């Protein structure tokens, strides 16, 4: 006969075996459910349902907002840095966040119809295919929630064909927000290749890309320090590209041990106008880094708490920051929609440039309220940047002309 200890041991292992079997069955059931949910027919059906609801909600907004070119500011203030715009998170995604769908062309069409002029492409890769950059809808914990994934190229194509249609010439800002990427220190070749694929996918935007101009060459962040400091007319029909990834390795890949030629259509550094940095204490935002010591960032991204928890005695410093820097407020949580009071504080008190949100969120209306009538709104006068007047040298007194030393002695 078995003693008590032996019986307990048998019961223990029997329980372990049963638990393992139950776990395997659960995994199989979930896998089958996900497979069923992710089937083409299911994605197609959900897309149709989302479009039916969103077309009714968003299409009436088409053409109701005024262009940036209908706003009249003094010449020394009519600069892009002095304007704020609505931004679209999860570009190409129809939602909802849980079990939603990517339908790039339709999602871009509707987001533009709502009045968004800044689009955030949230780029990451699946664990099973870490070399392929995709648009993936993730929750605040980083879990993939969509039934399918988005194409960067399809979003780029949709933006290129629709952003400047129907007489609209306002600038478009594209944010390449990398949630993850291969490590540049551990896998430099993988990093370069990953970013190169993104560059190829952006080629539809090339005809509108801000490049060589009469004031300088904007490629490779060549004019980063003054990127937003020109008259709004300068940006007509132009696409501005920002990213939180370090693209400077493309200039000399050998510095990280990559010995291969990189074609221009695979060179992401060529396309990027400015790098997005974060502030110390500005939140955990993908692969975004703090700007190097001694370097002044011209485009930043930060959690809303960075501004909303600012002590009154630091308000002046914050305003000086946003007056000179294109500023995006974004949280890791893609469902984030600030309250009306928070929006007012962020835009009119702190002077941030954009607060991207999911335009198709069940709690949203396609766009934040301040942008209901304008694609771009001017910042309040006290927080605008004023371009200094050019210094004109004074005309010297003719009596001081030394005539090259050939002075004639006066007659007595």
Secondary structure, 3 states (H helix, E strand, C coil): CCCHHHHHHHHHHHHHHHHHHHHHHHHHHHHHHHHHHCCHHHHHHHHHHHHHHHHHHHHHHCCCCECHHHCCCCCCCCEHHHEEECEECCCCEEECCCCCEECHHHHHHHHHHHCCCEEEEEEEEECCEEEEEEECCECCCCCECCCCCECHHHHHHHHHHHCCCCCCCCCEEEEEEECCCCCCCCCHHHHHHHHHHHHHHCHHHHHHECCEECCEECHHHCCHHHCCCCEHHHHCCCEEEEECCCCHHHHHHHHHCCCCCCCHHHCHHHHCCEECEECCCCCCCCCCCECCCCCCCCEEEECHHHHHCCCHHHHHHHHHHHHHCEEEECCCCCCCCCCHHHHHHHHHHCCCCECCECCCCCCCCCCCHHHCCECEEECCHHHCCCCCCCCCCCCCCHHHCCHHHCCCCCCC
